[in-house]
């Protein structure tokens, strides 16, 4: 691969590359491979994470609203959302993974 170096520097680089390939062929082969591309999260996983965050934040907002209004019902509802919403989503994701493994 030409990098746009002056001719003499390119020759030196080619010589170094050739010597490396002769002295350590396994290492040279690893260096010649392109690095793995960054894998993006699948869209379903991103949506699941966004939903998890949304449920958690809504639960916290509900708790804060219940505290400011002195409403034990809202505090309990918000605490339940904050505690059990993520647990339900995680269990559902786990069941979906088990179902995929069985198929």
Number of C-alpha atoms within 10 A of each C-alpha: 5 8 6 8 10 8 10 9 11 15 12 11 14 14 12 12 14 13 13 15 16 11 11 10 13 12 11 16 11 10 11 11 8 7 8 6 6 6 6 7 9 8 9 9 11 12 12 14 15 12 15 18 15 15 20 21 15 14 24 20 17 22 24 17 15 18 14 11 11 11 13 12 13 20 22 15 16 25 19 16 21 23 15 15 19 18 13 13 16 15 11 12 14 12 12 12 11 11 10 9 8 7 5
